[in-house]
Amino acid sequence: MDHARAAPERSAALLPGDRHAAGPDTARVHFDILVADLASAHDRVIAAGATPAAKHVSPRPGPGGEPVPWRVYRDPVGHPFCLVVR
């Protein structure tokens, strides 16, 4: 992964199999990590112990009109984070 910029985003949405209860008193944060190469970043987070959770394509196209894919992962403890093509 290049020196990816992380954009913090509060999230209350649950993924299937989420281990963390979501409720009004539950503060949750996950990170969207911007990457240039999704396949390479995927390999690195898997090697670091992450597990894939979901695949998506943004409803907003990139600057050239191209689709913008992103992937959801869980760290070894179960916290979700995303890799997003910048």
Secondary structure, 3 states (H helix, E strand, C coil): CCCCCEEEEECCCCCCCCCCCCCCCCCCEEEEEEECCHHHHHHHHHHCCCEEEEEEECCCCCCCCCCCEEEEEECCCCCEEEEEEC
